[in-house]
Amino acid sequence: MYNDLIRAMEAGVTELDQWPSKNVFIFHHNDSDGLSSGAILKKAFERKGYKIERYALEKPYPALLRKIYEKQGEIIVFADFAGRIAPLLSDLNRGRNLTLILDHHVAEHATDPKVYNLDPTLFGLKGDRDMTGSTTCYLFARLMDPQNSDLAPVAGIGAVGDKFFVDGRLVTQNREVVKEAVEQGIMEIREQEVGERYFIKSGGKMMPCDELGDYLDVLGGAGYYRNGPDMGVKVCLEGVSAESDQMVETFKTGQEKIFADEIRRIEQNGMIQTPGIQWVDVKDRFTPMGVKMIGIFCEILVEKKLIDPDKYVAGFQTIPNRIPGFGPIEFNETKISMRVSPAMEKKIMEGKMPGLNTFLPEATGILGGFSDACHTLCGATTIAIGKEARLIDEMQKILDRT
């Protein structure tokens, strides 16, 4: 399990050290776990003298992947996503680049020996319990150079930010990373009535890690098209600042207005219903925020109890035809994000209802959509615009069979 993962990482580091090119293209997710993952890799590769190009992505879209794999002889790293699409990356790569996947979602094995899928789920570990993307990146960075042990607090940000706790506590590798950061004097673990709360030194003060995670989510999500992810990576490495505070405040104000408008629309018109799913399509009404925001919006609907607690919650948001730093790319797709109520969460964890990582990817595949990262209790995929209702129908058919 864990030792097998470390051995696989060691093989990846050996290949990396022997690779002729010193150009690294880092692609990472834009939430708190993804931003902390990107920050760890940025620092680790810079310390080794590599030339870095780093991009925050909401998803590793196929149209973008085809563009990426026009390269030859380079080092390409994916962090906090892409574990599931290792076969696709293998087909695109065909031995031409060294590809490293440092993810923690449900994964598949690579078919190209130059694609190293170092996703812990392939080694018997659980990505929604044992290791976040940031912890995976940290362990790899530490193997690259023990000096990178000082990046444990950054991994701790992602570990807490992804909110995968057992009885209110981080466990296994995620917990070990935080304990390292505590020993370095950068983090604190404080007992609560239920579980623990984690604090990190940032901007000269001790800040709750869950609040910092939310802070980064705003930068990476609401600020995706407005340089938010770059500021998020800077915050992970250097701490919060007056500049980052101002950005977060601006993005949050815009987010609150957009969400309030959409909630009023739902209160007036309701959500579309099937026997097992309730859903809404916001189309492009969340512009200029990134499409991560549809998942956050679904979470707010759950928190505010604006949904039927016995049905899955789904939301669609149109994907803009551009990637920051890449320019225009023709997608013509929409993203679906799904969440569940606390009551359903309990049933799913007890095995009484199917998790989102089962029927959502299956239904998406039936319609020729793209699926790369789904957890049991939260998931997201993409499909062509115009197939939204059909996707819901396909999911309902699968649910009817279970």
C-alpha positions as CSV (number, residue, x, y, z in Angstrom):
1,M,0.0,0.0,0.0
2,Y,1.8,3.1,1.2
3,N,5.3,1.6,0.7
4,D,4.3,0.5,-2.8
5,L,3.3,4.1,-3.6
6,I,6.6,5.4,-2.3
7,R,8.5,2.9,-4.4
8,A,6.5,4.0,-7.5
9,M,7.3,7.6,-6.7
10,E,11.0,6.8,-6.3
11,A,11.0,5.3,-9.8
12,G,9.3,8.5,-11.1
13,V,11.9,10.7,-9.4
14,T,14.7,8.6,-10.9
15,E,13.2,8.9,-14.4
16,L,12.8,12.7,-13.8
17,D,16.4,13.1,-12.8
18,Q,17.5,11.3,-16.0
19,W,15.1,13.1,-18.3
20,P,17.1,15.4,-20.7
21,S,14.7,18.4,-20.7
22,K,14.5,20.7,-17.8
23,N,11.3,22.3,-18.9
24,V,8.3,21.4,-16.7
25,F,4.7,22.1,-17.5
26,I,2.6,21.9,-14.3
27,F,-1.2,21.6,-14.6
28,H,-3.2,21.7,-11.3
29,H,-6.7,22.1,-10.1
30,N,-8.0,25.5,-8.9
31,D,-9.5,24.6,-5.5
32,S,-7.6,24.9,-2.2
33,D,-6.2,21.4,-2.6
34,G,-5.2,22.0,-6.2
35,L,-3.7,25.4,-5.5
36,S,-1.6,24.0,-2.6
37,S,-0.6,21.1,-4.9
38,G,0.5,23.6,-7.6
39,A,2.4,25.7,-5.0
40,I,4.3,22.6,-3.7
41,L,5.3,21.5,-7.2
42,K,6.3,25.1,-8.3
43,K,8.6,25.4,-5.3
44,A,10.1,21.9,-5.6
45,F,10.9,22.2,-9.3
46,E,12.3,25.7,-9.0
47,R,14.6,24.5,-6.3
48,K,16.0,21.9,-8.7
49,G,16.6,24.5,-11.3
50,Y,13.8,23.6,-13.7
51,K,12.1,26.1,-16.0
52,I,8.4,26.2,-15.0
53,E,5.2,26.9,-16.8
54,R,2.3,26.5,-14.4
55,Y,-1.4,26.6,-15.3
56,A,-4.5,26.2,-13.0
57,L,-7.3,24.3,-14.7
58,E,-10.8,23.7,-13.7
59,K,-10.6,20.3,-15.4
60,P,-8.1,18.6,-17.8
61,Y,-10.5,19.0,-20.8
62,P,-9.8,16.7,-23.8
63,A,-9.5,19.7,-26.2
64,L,-6.8,21.2,-23.9
65,L,-5.0,17.8,-23.5
66,R,-4.7,17.5,-27.2
67,K,-3.0,20.9,-27.3
68,I,-0.7,20.0,-24.4
69,Y,0.4,16.8,-26.1
70,E,1.6,18.5,-29.2
71,K,4.8,18.8,-27.1
72,Q,7.7,16.3,-27.4
73,G,10.5,15.5,-25.0
74,E,9.1,17.6,-22.2
75,I,8.0,17.0,-18.6
76,I,4.3,17.3,-18.0
77,V,2.8,17.1,-14.5
78,F,-0.9,16.9,-13.5
79,A,-1.8,17.5,-9.9
80,D,-5.1,16.9,-8.1
81,F,-6.8,15.5,-11.2
82,A,-6.1,13.2,-14.2
83,G,-5.7,9.9,-12.3
84,R,-8.8,8.5,-14.0
85,I,-7.7,9.5,-17.5
86,A,-4.2,7.9,-17.4
87,P,-5.2,5.7,-20.4
88,L,-6.2,8.8,-22.4
89,L,-3.0,10.6,-21.5
90,S,-1.1,7.4,-22.5
91,D,-2.7,7.4,-25.9
92,L,-1.9,11.1,-26.4
93,N,1.7,10.8,-25.2
94,R,2.9,7.7,-26.9
95,G,6.2,7.8,-25.1
96,R,7.1,11.3,-26.3
97,N,7.1,13.1,-22.9
98,L,7.6,12.2,-19.3
99,T,4.2,12.5,-17.7
100,L,3.7,12.5,-13.9
101,I,0.1,12.2,-12.4
102,L,-0.1,13.2,-8.7
103,D,-3.8,12.9,-8.1
104,H,-6.0,11.3,-5.4
105,H,-9.3,10.6,-7.2
106,V,-10.4,7.1,-8.3
107,A,-7.8,6.2,-10.9
108,E,-6.9,3.8,-13.8
109,H,-3.5,2.5,-14.7
110,A,-1.4,4.1,-17.4
111,T,-0.6,2.1,-20.6
112,D,2.4,4.2,-21.6
113,P,5.6,3.5,-19.5
114,K,6.5,7.2,-19.7
115,V,3.2,8.1,-17.9
116,Y,3.7,7.6,-14.2
117,N,0.3,7.4,-12.5
118,L,1.2,8.0,-8.8
119,D,-2.4,8.2,-7.6
120,P,-2.6,6.6,-4.1
121,T,-5.9,4.9,-5.0
122,L,-4.0,2.6,-7.3
123,F,-2.0,1.4,-4.3
124,G,-4.9,0.6,-1.9
125,L,-5.2,4.0,-0.3
126,K,-8.3,6.1,-0.2
127,G,-8.3,9.5,-1.9
128,D,-11.2,10.7,0.2
129,R,-9.6,9.7,3.5
130,D,-5.9,9.0,3.4
131,M,-4.3,11.4,1.0
132,T,-5.3,14.6,-0.8
133,G,-3.7,15.8,-4.0
134,S,-1.5,18.2,-1.9
135,T,-0.3,15.3,0.3
136,T,0.5,13.2,-2.8
137,C,2.5,16.2,-4.3
138,Y,4.3,16.8,-1.0
139,L,5.5,13.2,-0.7
140,F,6.8,13.3,-4.3
141,A,8.5,16.6,-3.6
142,R,10.1,15.3,-0.5
143,L,11.5,12.4,-2.4
144,M,12.9,14.8,-5.0
145,D,14.8,16.6,-2.3
146,P,14.5,16.3,1.5
147,Q,14.8,20.1,1.7
148,N,11.1,20.1,0.5
149,S,10.1,18.9,4.0
150,D,9.5,22.6,4.7
151,L,6.5,22.4,2.3
152,A,4.5,20.2,4.8
153,P,2.4,23.2,5.9
154,V,1.4,23.8,2.3
155,A,0.3,20.2,2.0
156,G,-1.6,20.7,5.3
157,I,-3.6,23.5,3.7
158,G,-4.9,21.1,1.0
159,A,-5.5,18.3,3.4
160,V,-7.8,20.4,5.5
161,G,-9.3,22.2,2.5
162,D,-10.6,19.0,1.0
163,K,-12.5,18.3,4.2
164,F,-11.9,14.5,4.3
165,F,-12.2,13.8,8.0
166,V,-12.9,10.8,10.1
167,D,-14.8,11.7,13.2
168,G,-13.8,15.3,12.7
169,R,-10.1,14.5,12.4
170,L,-7.5,14.1,9.6
171,V,-6.2,10.5,9.4
172,T,-3.2,8.5,8.1
173,Q,-1.0,10.4,5.6
174,N,-2.9,13.6,5.7
175,R,-2.5,13.7,9.5
176,E,1.2,12.8,9.3
177,V,1.7,15.8,7.0
178,V,0.0,18.1,9.5
179,K,2.0,16.7,12.4
180,E,5.2,17.5,10.4
181,A,4.0,21.1,10.0
182,V,3.2,21.2,13.8
183,E,6.7,20.1,14.6
184,Q,8.0,22.9,12.3
185,G,6.0,25.4,14.4
186,I,3.9,26.5,11.5
187,M,0.6,24.6,12.3
188,E,-1.3,23.8,15.4
189,I,-3.9,21.1,16.2
190,R,-6.6,22.1,18.7
191,E,-9.1,19.7,20.2
192,Q,-12.7,20.6,19.8
193,E,-15.9,19.1,21.4
194,V,-16.1,17.0,18.3
195,G,-12.8,16.3,16.5
196,E,-10.1,18.8,15.9
197,R,-9.5,22.2,14.3
198,Y,-6.3,23.0,12.5
199,F,-4.5,26.4,12.4
200,I,-1.6,27.7,10.3
201,K,0.7,30.6,10.5
202,S,-0.1,32.9,7.6
203,G,0.5,36.6,7.2
204,G,2.0,36.8,10.6
205,K,-0.9,35.3,12.5
206,M,-2.4,31.9,13.3
207,M,-5.4,31.4,11.0
208,P,-7.9,28.5,10.9
209,C,-7.0,26.2,8.0
210,D,-10.6,25.7,7.1
211,E,-11.0,29.4,6.7
212,L,-7.8,29.6,4.6
213,G,-9.2,26.8,2.5
214,D,-12.3,28.8,1.9
215,Y,-10.2,31.8,1.1
216,L,-8.3,29.9,-1.5
217,D,-11.4,28.5,-3.0
218,V,-12.7,32.0,-3.6
219,L,-9.4,33.0,-5.3
220,G,-9.3,29.9,-7.5
221,G,-13.0,29.6,-8.2
222,A,-14.7,33.0,-8.2
223,G,-11.5,34.6,-9.3
224,Y,-10.5,32.0,-11.9
225,Y,-10.6,34.3,-14.9
226,R,-9.2,37.3,-12.9
227,N,-5.7,36.0,-11.8
228,G,-7.2,34.5,-8.6
229,P,-5.3,31.1,-8.9
230,D,-1.9,32.9,-9.2
231,M,-2.6,34.8,-6.1
232,G,-3.8,31.6,-4.4
233,V,-0.5,29.9,-5.1
234,K,1.4,32.9,-3.7
235,V,-0.8,32.8,-0.6
236,C,0.1,29.1,-0.1
237,L,3.8,29.9,-0.2
238,E,4.0,33.4,1.3
239,G,0.8,33.8,3.4
240,V,-2.1,36.1,3.2
241,S,-1.6,39.8,2.4
242,A,-3.5,43.0,2.1
243,E,-3.5,42.5,-1.7
244,S,-4.9,39.0,-1.4
245,D,-7.5,40.1,1.1
246,Q,-8.7,42.8,-1.3
247,M,-9.0,40.3,-4.1
248,V,-11.0,37.9,-2.0
249,E,-13.3,40.6,-0.8
250,T,-14.0,41.7,-4.4
251,F,-14.6,38.2,-5.6
252,K,-16.8,37.3,-2.6
253,T,-19.0,40.4,-3.1
254,G,-19.6,39.4,-6.7
255,Q,-20.2,35.8,-5.8
256,E,-22.8,36.6,-3.2
257,K,-24.8,38.8,-5.6
258,I,-24.7,36.2,-8.3
259,F,-25.7,33.4,-5.9
260,A,-28.5,35.5,-4.3
261,D,-30.0,36.2,-7.8
262,E,-29.9,32.5,-8.6
263,I,-31.5,31.5,-5.3
264,R,-34.3,33.9,-5.9
265,R,-34.9,32.3,-9.3
266,I,-35.0,28.9,-7.7
267,E,-37.4,30.1,-4.9
268,Q,-39.7,31.4,-7.6
269,N,-39.5,28.6,-10.2
270,G,-38.2,25.6,-8.3
271,M,-35.7,23.1,-9.5
272,I,-36.3,20.5,-12.2
273,Q,-37.2,17.1,-10.6
274,T,-36.9,13.4,-11.4
275,P,-37.7,10.7,-8.8
276,G,-34.1,10.7,-7.6
277,I,-32.5,13.9,-8.8
278,Q,-33.1,17.7,-8.5
279,W,-31.3,20.0,-10.8
280,V,-30.8,23.5,-12.2
281,D,-28.9,24.9,-15.2
282,V,-27.4,28.3,-14.6
283,K,-26.0,28.5,-18.2
284,D,-23.6,31.5,-18.3
285,R,-25.3,33.4,-15.5
286,F,-22.3,32.9,-13.2
287,T,-19.9,34.8,-15.5
288,P,-17.2,35.9,-14.8
289,M,-16.7,33.2,-12.2
290,G,-15.2,29.9,-13.0
291,V,-17.2,26.7,-13.4
292,K,-16.1,25.4,-10.0
293,M,-18.7,27.7,-8.7
294,I,-21.6,25.5,-9.7
295,G,-20.4,22.9,-7.2
296,I,-20.1,25.5,-4.4
297,F,-23.6,26.7,-5.3
298,C,-25.0,23.2,-5.0
299,E,-23.4,23.0,-1.5
300,I,-25.1,26.3,-0.5
301,L,-28.4,24.9,-1.7
302,V,-27.9,21.9,0.6
303,E,-26.7,24.1,3.5
304,K,-29.7,26.4,3.2
305,K,-32.1,23.4,3.0
306,L,-33.5,24.6,-0.3
307,I,-33.5,21.1,-1.7
308,D,-35.3,17.8,-1.1
309,P,-32.9,16.0,1.3
310,D,-33.8,12.6,-0.2
311,K,-32.6,13.4,-3.8
312,Y,-29.2,14.0,-5.4
313,V,-28.5,17.7,-6.2
314,A,-27.1,18.6,-9.6
315,G,-26.2,21.9,-11.3
316,F,-25.0,22.8,-14.8
317,Q,-22.8,25.7,-15.8
318,T,-21.6,26.6,-19.3
319,I,-17.8,26.3,-19.8
320,P,-16.3,29.5,-21.3
321,N,-14.3,28.8,-24.5
322,R,-11.0,29.9,-23.0
323,I,-8.4,28.9,-20.5
324,P,-6.4,31.6,-18.7
325,G,-2.9,31.6,-20.2
326,F,-3.9,29.5,-23.1
327,G,-6.3,31.8,-24.9
328,P,-9.4,30.6,-26.8
329,I,-10.2,26.9,-27.0
330,E,-13.5,25.7,-28.5
331,F,-15.2,23.6,-25.9
332,N,-19.0,24.1,-26.4
333,E,-19.5,22.1,-23.2
334,T,-21.3,22.4,-19.9
335,K,-20.1,21.2,-16.5
336,I,-22.3,19.3,-14.1
337,S,-21.5,19.2,-10.4
338,M,-23.4,17.1,-7.9
339,R,-23.7,17.1,-4.1
340,V,-25.8,15.2,-1.5
341,S,-27.6,16.2,1.7
342,P,-26.2,15.0,5.2
343,A,-29.0,12.5,5.3
344,M,-28.0,11.0,2.0
345,E,-24.4,11.2,2.9
346,K,-25.0,8.8,5.8
347,K,-26.9,6.4,3.6
348,I,-24.2,6.4,0.9
349,M,-21.4,5.8,3.5
350,E,-23.5,2.9,4.9
351,G,-23.8,1.4,1.4
352,K,-27.6,1.9,1.2
353,M,-27.4,4.3,-1.7
354,P,-24.9,4.6,-4.6
355,G,-22.1,7.1,-4.5
356,L,-21.8,9.8,-7.1
357,N,-18.5,8.2,-8.4
358,T,-20.6,5.3,-9.7
359,F,-23.6,6.5,-11.7
360,L,-22.4,10.0,-12.8
361,P,-19.3,8.8,-14.7
362,E,-21.3,5.9,-16.2
363,A,-24.1,8.2,-17.5
364,T,-21.6,10.7,-18.8
365,G,-19.8,8.0,-20.7
366,I,-23.0,6.9,-22.4
367,L,-23.4,10.4,-23.8
368,G,-19.8,10.7,-24.9
369,G,-18.9,13.2,-22.1
370,F,-15.7,13.6,-20.1
371,S,-15.1,12.2,-16.6
372,D,-11.9,12.5,-14.8
373,A,-12.5,13.1,-11.1
374,C,-15.5,12.0,-9.0
375,H,-15.6,11.3,-5.3
376,T,-18.3,9.4,-3.5
377,L,-20.1,12.4,-2.1
378,C,-19.2,15.1,-4.7
379,G,-18.6,14.7,-8.4
380,A,-18.3,16.6,-11.6
381,T,-18.2,15.7,-15.3
382,T,-18.7,17.6,-18.6
383,I,-20.9,17.0,-21.6
384,A,-21.8,18.8,-24.8
385,I,-24.2,21.7,-24.5
386,G,-27.8,20.6,-25.2
387,K,-27.4,17.1,-23.5
388,E,-28.2,18.3,-20.0
389,A,-31.6,16.7,-19.7
390,R,-30.5,13.5,-21.4
391,L,-27.7,13.2,-18.8
392,I,-30.1,13.5,-15.9
393,D,-32.4,10.9,-17.6
394,E,-29.4,8.5,-18.0
395,M,-28.5,8.9,-14.4
396,Q,-32.1,8.3,-13.3
397,K,-32.2,5.0,-15.4
398,I,-29.1,3.8,-13.6
399,L,-30.5,4.7,-10.2
400,D,-33.8,2.9,-11.1
401,R,-31.7,-0.3,-11.6
402,T,-30.0,-0.1,-8.3
